[in-house]
Amino acid sequence: MGKFNEKERPYMDRLLLGLRDRLVHLGVEVHHLSDQNDRPCLEVFDGHLRARRVYAHLAFMWFFWGSLNDERTSCHDLDGAAEVIAAAAQAGWPAEEQGHLGPDLQKILDAYQS
């Protein structure tokens, strides 16, 4: 995953912490942390103690935990997002390594804004 604008960190943290609180309320084990690139994320565990990292993408207002279409949900409804992520965790994360959003979404967004 590419770099992010450090000025976005407070907004990402606010969304992720709100999501974390709702996931905890739903009984999901979750931890707020920063990844190897210092990007804020949530580490969400399934029933087999497999973890997936959930990130906030501000430009598209998504929470995402992989590269597939069903591995993202809107940030606009924290309760709904928590339910989607909790259901995915309860079903069990796939055994394969977590995918990342392939293209640099910021480049795509910049192209449409110019």
KOLGU-4560 file (N, C-alpha, C; in nm, 3 decimals, padded with zeros to 5 digits):
<recs>
<n_xx: 00.085 n_yy: -00.116 n_zz: 00.000 ca_xx: 00.000 ca_yy: 00.000 ca_zz: 00.000 c_xx: 00.089 c_yy: 00.123 c_zz: 00.000 mol: A seq: 1 type: MET>
<n_xx: 00.050 n_yy: 00.224 n_zz: -00.073 ca_xx: 00.132 ca_yy: 00.342 ca_zz: -00.087 c_xx: 00.133 c_yy: 00.430 c_zz: 00.037 mol: A seq: 2 type: GLY>
<n_xx: 00.209 n_yy: 00.536 n_zz: 00.024 ca_xx: 00.217 ca_yy: 00.633 ca_zz: 00.133 c_xx: 00.085 c_yy: 00.707 c_zz: 00.145 mol: A seq: 3 type: LYS>
<n_xx: 00.068 n_yy: 00.770 n_zz: 00.258 ca_xx: -00.052 ca_yy: 00.850 ca_zz: 00.278 c_xx: -00.009 c_yy: 00.986 c_zz: 00.330 mol: A seq: 4 type: PHE>
<n_xx: -00.098 n_yy: 01.080 n_zz: 00.317 ca_xx: -00.073 ca_yy: 01.215 ca_zz: 00.363 c_xx: -00.086 c_yy: 01.216 c_zz: 00.516 mol: A seq: 5 type: ASN>
<n_xx: 00.020 n_yy: 01.254 n_zz: 00.584 ca_xx: 00.021 ca_yy: 01.253 ca_zz: 00.731 c_xx: -00.089 c_yy: 01.342 c_zz: 00.789 mol: A seq: 6 type: GLU>
<n_xx: -00.132 n_yy: 01.442 n_zz: 00.713 ca_xx: -00.240 ca_yy: 01.529 ca_zz: 00.761 c_xx: -00.373 c_yy: 01.454 c_zz: 00.768 mol: A seq: 7 type: LYS>
<n_xx: -00.381 n_yy: 01.340 n_zz: 00.701 ca_xx: -00.504 ca_yy: 01.260 ca_zz: 00.702 c_xx: -00.514 c_yy: 01.171 c_zz: 00.826 mol: A seq: 8 type: GLU>
<n_xx: -00.402 n_yy: 01.153 n_zz: 00.897 ca_xx: -00.399 ca_yy: 01.061 ca_zz: 01.011 c_xx: -00.510 c_yy: 01.086 c_zz: 01.114 mol: A seq: 9 type: ARG>
<n_xx: -00.532 n_yy: 01.210 n_zz: 01.158 ca_xx: -00.637 ca_yy: 01.230 ca_zz: 01.259 c_xx: -00.775 c_yy: 01.185 c_zz: 01.212 mol: A seq: 10 type: PRO>
<n_xx: -00.803 n_yy: 01.204 n_zz: 01.084 ca_xx: -00.933 ca_yy: 01.165 ca_zz: 01.030 c_xx: -00.944 c_yy: 01.013 c_zz: 01.019 mol: A seq: 11 type: TYR>
<n_xx: -00.835 n_yy: 00.950 n_zz: 00.974 ca_xx: -00.833 ca_yy: 00.804 ca_zz: 00.969 c_xx: -00.850 c_yy: 00.746 c_zz: 01.108 mol: A seq: 12 type: MET>
<n_xx: -00.774 n_yy: 00.800 n_zz: 01.203 ca_xx: -00.782 ca_yy: 00.751 ca_zz: 01.341 c_xx: -00.924 c_yy: 00.766 c_zz: 01.397 mol: A seq: 13 type: ASP>
<n_xx: -00.985 n_yy: 00.879 n_zz: 01.371 ca_xx: -01.120 ca_yy: 00.901 ca_zz: 01.424 c_xx: -01.219 c_yy: 00.799 c_zz: 01.368 mol: A seq: 14 type: ARG>
<n_xx: -01.212 n_yy: 00.775 n_zz: 01.237 ca_xx: -01.300 ca_yy: 00.674 ca_zz: 01.177 c_xx: -01.270 c_yy: 00.535 c_zz: 01.231 mol: A seq: 15 type: LEU>
<n_xx: -01.141 n_yy: 00.501 n_zz: 01.237 ca_xx: -01.103 ca_yy: 00.367 ca_zz: 01.282 c_xx: -01.138 c_yy: 00.344 c_zz: 01.429 mol: A seq: 16 type: LEU>
<n_xx: -01.120 n_yy: 00.445 n_zz: 01.512 ca_xx: -01.155 ca_yy: 00.430 ca_zz: 01.653 c_xx: -01.306 c_yy: 00.416 c_zz: 01.673 mol: A seq: 17 type: LEU>
<n_xx: -01.383 n_yy: 00.489 n_zz: 01.594 ca_xx: -01.528 ca_yy: 00.473 ca_zz: 01.599 c_xx: -01.570 c_yy: 00.333 c_zz: 01.556 mol: A seq: 18 type: GLY>
<n_xx: -01.506 n_yy: 00.284 n_zz: 01.450 ca_xx: -01.534 ca_yy: 00.148 ca_zz: 01.403 c_xx: -01.491 c_yy: 00.046 c_zz: 01.508 mol: A seq: 19 type: LEU>
<n_xx: -01.375 n_yy: 00.068 n_zz: 01.568 ca_xx: -01.326 ca_yy: -00.025 ca_zz: 01.671 c_xx: -01.427 c_yy: -00.037 c_zz: 01.785 mol: A seq: 20 type: ARG>
<n_xx: -01.477 n_yy: 00.075 n_zz: 01.832 ca_xx: -01.573 ca_yy: 00.073 ca_zz: 01.942 c_xx: -01.697 c_yy: -00.009 c_zz: 01.906 mol: A seq: 21 type: ASP>
<n_xx: -01.744 n_yy: 00.006 n_zz: 01.784 ca_xx: -01.863 ca_yy: -00.068 ca_zz: 01.742 c_xx: -01.833 c_yy: -00.217 c_zz: 01.726 mol: A seq: 22 type: ARG>
<n_xx: -01.714 n_yy: -00.250 n_zz: 01.676 ca_xx: -01.676 ca_yy: -00.391 ca_zz: 01.663 c_xx: -01.663 c_yy: -00.456 c_zz: 01.801 mol: A seq: 23 type: LEU>
<n_xx: -01.605 n_yy: -00.386 n_zz: 01.896 ca_xx: -01.593 ca_yy: -00.439 ca_zz: 02.032 c_xx: -01.732 c_yy: -00.465 c_zz: 02.088 mol: A seq: 24 type: VAL>
<n_xx: -01.824 n_yy: -00.373 n_zz: 02.064 ca_xx: -01.963 ca_yy: -00.389 ca_zz: 02.111 c_xx: -02.027 c_yy: -00.515 c_zz: 02.050 mol: A seq: 25 type: HIS>
<n_xx: -01.984 n_yy: -00.551 n_zz: 01.929 ca_xx: -02.037 ca_yy: -00.671 ca_zz: 01.862 c_xx: -01.961 c_yy: -00.797 c_zz: 01.902 mol: A seq: 26 type: LEU>
<n_xx: -01.865 n_yy: -00.784 n_zz: 01.992 ca_xx: -01.792 ca_yy: -00.900 ca_zz: 02.041 c_xx: -01.673 c_yy: -00.942 c_zz: 01.957 mol: A seq: 27 type: GLY>
<n_xx: -01.625 n_yy: -00.854 n_zz: 01.872 ca_xx: -01.511 ca_yy: -00.884 ca_zz: 01.785 c_xx: -01.383 c_yy: -00.838 c_zz: 01.854 mol: A seq: 28 type: VAL>
<n_xx: -01.280 n_yy: -00.924 n_zz: 01.850 ca_xx: -01.150 ca_yy: -00.883 ca_zz: 01.905 c_xx: -01.081 c_yy: -00.795 c_zz: 01.802 mol: A seq: 29 type: GLU>
<n_xx: -01.044 n_yy: -00.676 n_zz: 01.844 ca_xx: -00.988 ca_yy: -00.577 ca_zz: 01.752 c_xx: -00.889 c_yy: -00.488 c_zz: 01.826 mol: A seq: 30 type: VAL>
<n_xx: -00.782 n_yy: -00.449 n_zz: 01.756 ca_xx: -00.680 ca_yy: -00.361 ca_zz: 01.813 c_xx: -00.649 c_yy: -00.249 c_zz: 01.714 mol: A seq: 31 type: HIS>
<n_xx: -00.635 n_yy: -00.129 n_zz: 01.765 ca_xx: -00.596 ca_yy: -00.013 ca_zz: 01.683 c_xx: -00.444 c_yy: -00.006 c_zz: 01.684 mol: A seq: 32 type: HIS>
<n_xx: -00.383 n_yy: 00.006 n_zz: 01.566 ca_xx: -00.238 ca_yy: 00.013 ca_zz: 01.557 c_xx: -00.197 c_yy: 00.084 c_zz: 01.429 mol: A seq: 33 type: LEU>
<n_xx: -00.067 n_yy: 00.092 n_zz: 01.407 ca_xx: -00.012 ca_yy: 00.145 ca_zz: 01.282 c_xx: 00.066 c_yy: 00.033 c_zz: 01.215 mol: A seq: 34 type: SER>
<n_xx: 00.056 n_yy: 00.025 n_zz: 01.083 ca_xx: 00.126 ca_yy: -00.081 ca_zz: 01.011 c_xx: 00.273 c_yy: -00.044 c_zz: 00.990 mol: A seq: 35 type: ASP>
<n_xx: 00.343 n_yy: -00.125 n_zz: 00.912 ca_xx: 00.487 ca_yy: -00.105 ca_zz: 00.890 c_xx: 00.517 c_yy: 00.027 c_zz: 00.820 mol: A seq: 36 type: GLN>
<n_xx: 00.419 n_yy: 00.085 n_zz: 00.753 ca_xx: 00.435 ca_yy: 00.216 ca_zz: 00.687 c_xx: 00.382 c_yy: 00.330 c_zz: 00.773 mol: A seq: 37 type: ASN>
<n_xx: 00.351 n_yy: 00.300 n_zz: 00.898 ca_xx: 00.298 ca_yy: 00.396 ca_zz: 00.995 c_xx: 00.157 c_yy: 00.443 c_zz: 00.960 mol: A seq: 38 type: ASP>
<n_xx: 00.087 n_yy: 00.366 n_zz: 00.878 ca_xx: -00.051 ca_yy: 00.397 ca_zz: 00.841 c_xx: -00.143 c_yy: 00.339 c_zz: 00.948 mol: A seq: 39 type: ARG>
<n_xx: -00.237 n_yy: 00.418 n_zz: 01.000 ca_xx: -00.328 ca_yy: 00.366 ca_zz: 01.103 c_xx: -00.420 c_yy: 00.258 c_zz: 01.046 mol: A seq: 40 type: PRO>
<n_xx: -00.450 n_yy: 00.159 n_zz: 01.129 ca_xx: -00.539 ca_yy: 00.051 ca_zz: 01.088 c_xx: -00.594 c_yy: -00.018 c_zz: 01.211 mol: A seq: 41 type: CYS>
<n_xx: -00.687 n_yy: -00.108 n_zz: 01.188 ca_xx: -00.738 ca_yy: -00.196 ca_zz: 01.292 c_xx: -00.695 c_yy: -00.338 c_zz: 01.258 mol: A seq: 42 type: LEU>
<n_xx: -00.653 n_yy: -00.411 n_zz: 01.358 ca_xx: -00.626 ca_yy: -00.553 ca_zz: 01.339 c_xx: -00.746 c_yy: -00.627 c_zz: 01.396 mol: A seq: 43 type: GLU>
<n_xx: -00.819 n_yy: -00.696 n_zz: 01.309 ca_xx: -00.944 ca_yy: -00.761 ca_zz: 01.345 c_xx: -00.923 c_yy: -00.912 c_zz: 01.338 mol: A seq: 44 type: VAL>
<n_xx: -00.961 n_yy: -00.982 n_zz: 01.445 ca_xx: -00.939 ca_yy: -01.126 ca_zz: 01.454 c_xx: -01.068 c_yy: -01.202 c_zz: 01.430 mol: A seq: 45 type: PHE>
<n_xx: -01.054 n_yy: -01.317 n_zz: 01.363 ca_xx: -01.169 ca_yy: -01.406 ca_zz: 01.347 c_xx: -01.166 c_yy: -01.510 c_zz: 01.458 mol: A seq: 46 type: ASP>
<n_xx: -01.256 n_yy: -01.607 n_zz: 01.453 ca_xx: -01.265 ca_yy: -01.709 ca_zz: 01.557 c_xx: -01.146 c_yy: -01.804 c_zz: 01.562 mol: A seq: 47 type: GLY>
<n_xx: -01.065 n_yy: -01.805 n_zz: 01.457 ca_xx: -00.946 ca_yy: -01.891 ca_zz: 01.452 c_xx: -00.819 c_yy: -01.811 c_zz: 01.484 mol: A seq: 48 type: HIS>
<n_xx: -00.839 n_yy: -01.689 n_zz: 01.536 ca_xx: -00.730 ca_yy: -01.597 ca_zz: 01.570 c_xx: -00.645 c_yy: -01.557 c_zz: 01.450 mol: A seq: 49 type: LEU>
<n_xx: -00.705 n_yy: -01.563 n_zz: 01.331 ca_xx: -00.640 ca_yy: -01.507 ca_zz: 01.212 c_xx: -00.677 c_yy: -01.359 c_zz: 01.207 mol: A seq: 50 type: ARG>
<n_xx: -00.580 n_yy: -01.278 n_zz: 01.174 ca_xx: -00.602 ca_yy: -01.133 ca_zz: 01.174 c_xx: -00.606 c_yy: -01.078 c_zz: 01.033 mol: A seq: 51 type: ALA>
<n_xx: -00.687 n_yy: -00.977 n_zz: 01.015 ca_xx: -00.689 ca_yy: -00.895 ca_zz: 00.894 c_xx: -00.678 c_yy: -00.751 c_zz: 00.939 mol: A seq: 52 type: ARG>
<n_xx: -00.609 n_yy: -00.672 n_zz: 00.861 ca_xx: -00.600 ca_yy: -00.530 ca_zz: 00.891 c_xx: -00.704 c_yy: -00.454 c_zz: 00.811 mol: A seq: 53 type: ARG>
<n_xx: -00.775 n_yy: -00.368 n_zz: 00.880 ca_xx: -00.878 ca_yy: -00.285 ca_zz: 00.819 c_xx: -00.824 c_yy: -00.143 c_zz: 00.815 mol: A seq: 54 type: VAL>
<n_xx: -00.830 n_yy: -00.083 n_zz: 00.697 ca_xx: -00.780 ca_yy: 00.052 ca_zz: 00.674 c_xx: -00.895 c_yy: 00.144 c_zz: 00.636 mol: A seq: 55 type: TYR>
<n_xx: -00.874 n_yy: 00.273 n_zz: 00.654 ca_xx: -00.970 ca_yy: 00.374 ca_zz: 00.608 c_xx: -00.909 c_yy: 00.443 c_zz: 00.486 mol: A seq: 56 type: ALA>
<n_xx: -00.986 n_yy: 00.451 n_zz: 00.379 ca_xx: -00.944 ca_yy: 00.526 ca_zz: 00.260 c_xx: -01.033 c_yy: 00.649 c_zz: 00.253 mol: A seq: 57 type: HIS>
<n_xx: -00.974 n_yy: 00.765 n_zz: 00.280 ca_xx: -01.054 ca_yy: 00.886 ca_zz: 00.293 c_xx: -01.111 c_yy: 00.937 c_zz: 00.161 mol: A seq: 58 type: LEU>
<n_xx: -01.035 n_yy: 00.926 n_zz: 00.053 ca_xx: -01.083 ca_yy: 00.980 ca_zz: -00.074 c_xx: -01.211 c_yy: 00.910 c_zz: -00.120 mol: A seq: 59 type: ALA>
<n_xx: -01.220 n_yy: 00.781 n_zz: -00.095 ca_xx: -01.338 ca_yy: 00.705 ca_zz: -00.136 c_xx: -01.431 c_yy: 00.675 c_zz: -00.019 mol: A seq: 60 type: PHE>
<n_xx: -01.391 n_yy: 00.716 n_zz: 00.102 ca_xx: -01.469 ca_yy: 00.693 ca_zz: 00.224 c_xx: -01.504 c_yy: 00.545 c_zz: 00.240 mol: A seq: 61 type: MET>
<n_xx: -01.401 n_yy: 00.462 n_zz: 00.230 ca_xx: -01.415 ca_yy: 00.318 ca_zz: 00.247 c_xx: -01.337 c_yy: 00.272 c_zz: 00.369 mol: A seq: 62 type: TRP>
<n_xx: -01.385 n_yy: 00.166 n_zz: 00.430 ca_xx: -01.303 ca_yy: 00.079 ca_zz: 00.512 c_xx: -01.272 c_yy: -00.039 c_zz: 00.421 mol: A seq: 63 type: PHE>
<n_xx: -01.148 n_yy: -00.084 n_zz: 00.417 ca_xx: -01.117 ca_yy: -00.200 ca_zz: 00.334 c_xx: -01.019 c_yy: -00.290 c_zz: 00.405 mol: A seq: 64 type: PHE>
<n_xx: -01.029 n_yy: -00.420 n_zz: 00.376 ca_xx: -00.945 ca_yy: -00.520 ca_zz: 00.441 c_xx: -00.891 c_yy: -00.620 c_zz: 00.339 mol: A seq: 65 type: TRP>
<n_xx: -00.892 n_yy: -00.582 n_zz: 00.214 ca_xx: -00.840 ca_yy: -00.666 ca_zz: 00.107 c_xx: -00.862 c_yy: -00.598 c_zz: -00.026 mol: A seq: 66 type: GLY>
<n_xx: -00.840 n_yy: -00.672 n_zz: -00.133 ca_xx: -00.848 ca_yy: -00.614 ca_zz: -00.266 c_xx: -00.975 c_yy: -00.650 c_zz: -00.341 mol: A seq: 67 type: SER>
<n_xx: -01.056 n_yy: -00.738 n_zz: -00.287 ca_xx: -01.178 ca_yy: -00.781 ca_zz: -00.356 c_xx: -01.293 c_yy: -00.684 c_zz: -00.328 mol: A seq: 68 type: LEU>
<n_xx: -01.390 n_yy: -00.683 n_zz: -00.418 ca_xx: -01.503 ca_yy: -00.591 ca_zz: -00.404 c_xx: -01.580 c_yy: -00.611 c_zz: -00.274 mol: A seq: 69 type: ASN>
<n_xx: -01.587 n_yy: -00.735 n_zz: -00.226 ca_xx: -01.661 ca_yy: -00.759 ca_zz: -00.102 c_xx: -01.574 c_yy: -00.741 c_zz: 00.022 mol: A seq: 70 type: ASP>
<n_xx: -01.456 n_yy: -00.684 n_zz: 00.004 ca_xx: -01.366 ca_yy: -00.658 ca_zz: 00.116 c_xx: -01.352 c_yy: -00.508 c_zz: 00.142 mol: A seq: 71 type: GLU>
<n_xx: -01.462 n_yy: -00.439 n_zz: 00.121 ca_xx: -01.468 ca_yy: -00.297 ca_zz: 00.151 c_xx: -01.612 c_yy: -00.259 c_zz: 00.182 mol: A seq: 72 type: ARG>
<n_xx: -01.626 n_yy: -00.153 n_zz: 00.259 ca_xx: -01.758 ca_yy: -00.104 ca_zz: 00.294 c_xx: -01.748 c_yy: 00.046 c_zz: 00.322 mol: A seq: 73 type: THR>
<n_xx: -01.858 n_yy: 00.114 n_zz: 00.317 ca_xx: -01.860 ca_yy: 00.259 ca_zz: 00.333 c_xx: -01.826 c_yy: 00.302 c_zz: 00.475 mol: A seq: 74 type: SER>
<n_xx: -01.758 n_yy: 00.414 n_zz: 00.485 ca_xx: -01.729 ca_yy: 00.476 ca_zz: 00.615 c_xx: -01.845 c_yy: 00.562 c_zz: 00.664 mol: A seq: 75 type: CYS>
<n_xx: -01.943 n_yy: 00.586 n_zz: 00.579 ca_xx: -02.052 ca_yy: 00.678 ca_zz: 00.613 c_xx: -02.145 c_yy: 00.624 c_zz: 00.721 mol: A seq: 76 type: HIS>
<n_xx: -02.152 n_yy: 00.493 n_zz: 00.735 ca_xx: -02.240 ca_yy: 00.430 ca_zz: 00.835 c_xx: -02.153 c_yy: 00.337 c_zz: 00.920 mol: A seq: 77 type: ASP>
<n_xx: -02.104 n_yy: 00.387 n_zz: 01.033 ca_xx: -02.013 ca_yy: 00.308 ca_zz: 01.116 c_xx: -02.080 c_yy: 00.182 c_zz: 01.170 mol: A seq: 78 type: LEU>
<n_xx: -02.207 n_yy: 00.192 n_zz: 01.207 ca_xx: -02.276 ca_yy: 00.073 ca_zz: 01.258 c_xx: -02.288 c_yy: -00.033 c_zz: 01.149 mol: A seq: 79 type: ASP>
<n_xx: -02.326 n_yy: 00.010 n_zz: 01.030 ca_xx: -02.338 ca_yy: -00.083 ca_zz: 00.918 c_xx: -02.203 c_yy: -00.143 c_zz: 00.880 mol: A seq: 80 type: GLY>
<n_xx: -02.099 n_yy: -00.059 n_zz: 00.879 ca_xx: -01.965 ca_yy: -00.108 ca_zz: 00.847 c_xx: -01.920 c_yy: -00.211 c_zz: 00.950 mol: A seq: 81 type: ALA>
<n_xx: -01.947 n_yy: -00.184 n_zz: 01.077 ca_xx: -01.909 ca_yy: -00.279 ca_zz: 01.182 c_xx: -01.981 c_yy: -00.412 c_zz: 01.163 mol: A seq: 82 type: ALA>
<n_xx: -02.107 n_yy: -00.407 n_zz: 01.125 ca_xx: -02.182 ca_yy: -00.531 ca_zz: 01.103 c_xx: -02.125 c_yy: -00.611 c_zz: 00.987 mol: A seq: 83 type: GLU>
<n_xx: -02.088 n_yy: -00.542 n_zz: 00.879 ca_xx: -02.029 ca_yy: -00.610 ca_zz: 00.762 c_xx: -01.896 c_yy: -00.674 c_zz: 00.800 mol: A seq: 84 type: VAL>
<n_xx: -01.812 n_yy: -00.600 n_zz: 00.869 ca_xx: -01.679 ca_yy: -00.651 ca_zz: 00.906 c_xx: -01.691 c_yy: -00.762 c_zz: 01.010 mol: A seq: 85 type: ILE>
<n_xx: -01.782 n_yy: -00.745 n_zz: 01.106 ca_xx: -01.803 ca_yy: -00.850 ca_zz: 01.207 c_xx: -01.852 c_yy: -00.979 c_zz: 01.140 mol: A seq: 86 type: ALA>
<n_xx: -01.941 n_yy: -00.968 n_zz: 01.044 ca_xx: -01.991 ca_yy: -01.087 ca_zz: 00.974 c_xx: -01.878 c_yy: -01.155 c_zz: 00.897 mol: A seq: 87 type: ALA>
<n_xx: -01.793 n_yy: -01.076 n_zz: 00.832 ca_xx: -01.680 ca_yy: -01.134 ca_zz: 00.759 c_xx: -01.583 c_yy: -01.203 c_zz: 00.855 mol: A seq: 88 type: ALA>
<n_xx: -01.558 n_yy: -01.141 n_zz: 00.969 ca_xx: -01.468 ca_yy: -01.202 ca_zz: 01.068 c_xx: -01.531 c_yy: -01.329 c_zz: 01.126 mol: A seq: 89 type: ALA>
<n_xx: -01.660 n_yy: -01.326 n_zz: 01.154 ca_xx: -01.726 ca_yy: -01.443 ca_zz: 01.210 c_xx: -01.727 c_yy: -01.559 c_zz: 01.111 mol: A seq: 90 type: GLN>
<n_xx: -01.736 n_yy: -01.528 n_zz: 00.982 ca_xx: -01.730 ca_yy: -01.632 ca_zz: 00.879 c_xx: -01.589 c_yy: -01.689 c_zz: 00.868 mol: A seq: 91 type: ALA>
<n_xx: -01.491 n_yy: -01.613 n_zz: 00.915 ca_xx: -01.351 ca_yy: -01.656 ca_zz: 00.911 c_xx: -01.278 c_yy: -01.591 c_zz: 00.796 mol: A seq: 92 type: GLY>
<n_xx: -01.164 n_yy: -01.532 n_zz: 00.827 ca_xx: -01.082 ca_yy: -01.472 ca_zz: 00.721 c_xx: -01.025 c_yy: -01.583 c_zz: 00.634 mol: A seq: 93 type: TRP>
<n_xx: -01.006 n_yy: -01.556 n_zz: 00.506 ca_xx: -00.943 ca_yy: -01.656 ca_zz: 00.419 c_xx: -00.802 c_yy: -01.689 c_zz: 00.469 mol: A seq: 94 type: PRO>
<n_xx: -00.760 n_yy: -01.812 n_zz: 00.445 ca_xx: -00.628 ca_yy: -01.856 ca_zz: 00.492 c_xx: -00.514 c_yy: -01.789 c_zz: 00.414 mol: A seq: 95 type: ALA>
<n_xx: -00.542 n_yy: -01.748 n_zz: 00.290 ca_xx: -00.435 ca_yy: -01.685 ca_zz: 00.211 c_xx: -00.404 c_yy: -01.546 c_zz: 00.264 mol: A seq: 96 type: GLU>
<n_xx: -00.289 n_yy: -01.497 n_zz: 00.221 ca_xx: -00.242 ca_yy: -01.366 ca_zz: 00.266 c_xx: -00.339 c_yy: -01.256 c_zz: 00.225 mol: A seq: 97 type: GLU>
<n_xx: -00.348 n_yy: -01.155 n_zz: 00.308 ca_xx: -00.438 ca_yy: -01.043 ca_zz: 00.283 c_xx: -00.394 c_yy: -00.968 c_zz: 00.158 mol: A seq: 98 type: GLN>
<n_xx: -00.488 n_yy: -00.945 n_zz: 00.067 ca_xx: -00.460 ca_yy: -00.866 ca_zz: -00.052 c_xx: -00.467 c_yy: -00.718 c_zz: -00.021 mol: A seq: 99 type: GLY>
<n_xx: -00.408 n_yy: -00.640 n_zz: -00.106 ca_xx: -00.412 ca_yy: -00.494 ca_zz: -00.091 c_xx: -00.473 c_yy: -00.434 c_zz: -00.215 mol: A seq: 100 type: HIS>
<n_xx: -00.528 n_yy: -00.317 n_zz: -00.201 ca_xx: -00.583 ca_yy: -00.249 ca_zz: -00.318 c_xx: -00.468 c_yy: -00.229 c_zz: -00.415 mol: A seq: 101 type: LEU>
<n_xx: -00.482 n_yy: -00.285 n_zz: -00.534 ca_xx: -00.373 ca_yy: -00.286 ca_zz: -00.631 c_xx: -00.330 c_yy: -00.150 c_zz: -00.681 mol: A seq: 102 type: GLY>
<n_xx: -00.414 n_yy: -00.082 n_zz: -00.756 ca_xx: -00.370 ca_yy: 00.046 ca_zz: -00.809 c_xx: -00.364 c_yy: 00.151 c_zz: -00.699 mol: A seq: 103 type: PRO>
<n_xx: -00.281 n_yy: 00.250 n_zz: -00.722 ca_xx: -00.274 ca_yy: 00.361 ca_zz: -00.627 c_xx: -00.398 c_yy: 00.446 c_zz: -00.649 mol: A seq: 104 type: ASP>
<n_xx: -00.493 n_yy: 00.434 n_zz: -00.559 ca_xx: -00.620 ca_yy: 00.503 ca_zz: -00.575 c_xx: -00.604 c_yy: 00.654 c_zz: -00.575 mol: A seq: 105 type: LEU>
<n_xx: -00.501 n_yy: 00.704 n_zz: -00.508 ca_xx: -00.478 ca_yy: 00.848 ca_zz: -00.508 c_xx: -00.444 c_yy: 00.896 c_zz: -00.648 mol: A seq: 106 type: GLN>
<n_xx: -00.369 n_yy: 00.817 n_zz: -00.725 ca_xx: -00.336 ca_yy: 00.855 ca_zz: -00.863 c_xx: -00.462 c_yy: 00.861 c_zz: -00.948 mol: A seq: 107 type: LYS>
<n_xx: -00.552 n_yy: 00.766 n_zz: -00.928 ca_xx: -00.678 ca_yy: 00.766 ca_zz: -01.003 c_xx: -00.759 c_yy: 00.890 c_zz: -00.968 mol: A seq: 108 type: ILE>
<n_xx: -00.768 n_yy: 00.919 n_zz: -00.840 ca_xx: -00.843 ca_yy: 01.036 ca_zz: -00.795 c_xx: -00.781 c_yy: 01.164 c_zz: -00.851 mol: A seq: 109 type: LEU>
<n_xx: -00.648 n_yy: 01.174 n_zz: -00.847 ca_xx: -00.579 ca_yy: 01.292 ca_zz: -00.900 c_xx: -00.607 c_yy: 01.309 c_zz: -01.048 mol: A seq: 110 type: ASP>
<n_xx: -00.612 n_yy: 01.199 n_zz: -01.123 ca_xx: -00.637 ca_yy: 01.206 ca_zz: -01.267 c_xx: -00.775 c_yy: 01.264 c_zz: -01.296 mol: A seq: 111 type: ALA>
<n_xx: -00.874 n_yy: 01.228 n_zz: -01.215 ca_xx: -01.009 ca_yy: 01.280 ca_zz: -01.237 c_xx: -01.024 c_yy: 01.424 c_zz: -01.192 mol: A seq: 112 type: TYR>
<n_xx: -00.939 n_yy: 01.467 n_zz: -01.101 ca_xx: -00.949 ca_yy: 01.604 ca_zz: -01.051 c_xx: -00.875 c_yy: 01.703 c_zz: -01.139 mol: A seq: 113 type: GLN>
<n_xx: -00.787 n_yy: 01.655 n_zz: -01.227 ca_xx: -00.709 ca_yy: 01.749 ca_zz: -01.310 c_xx: -00.778 c_yy: 01.782 c_zz: -01.439 mol: A seq: 114 type: SER>
</recs>
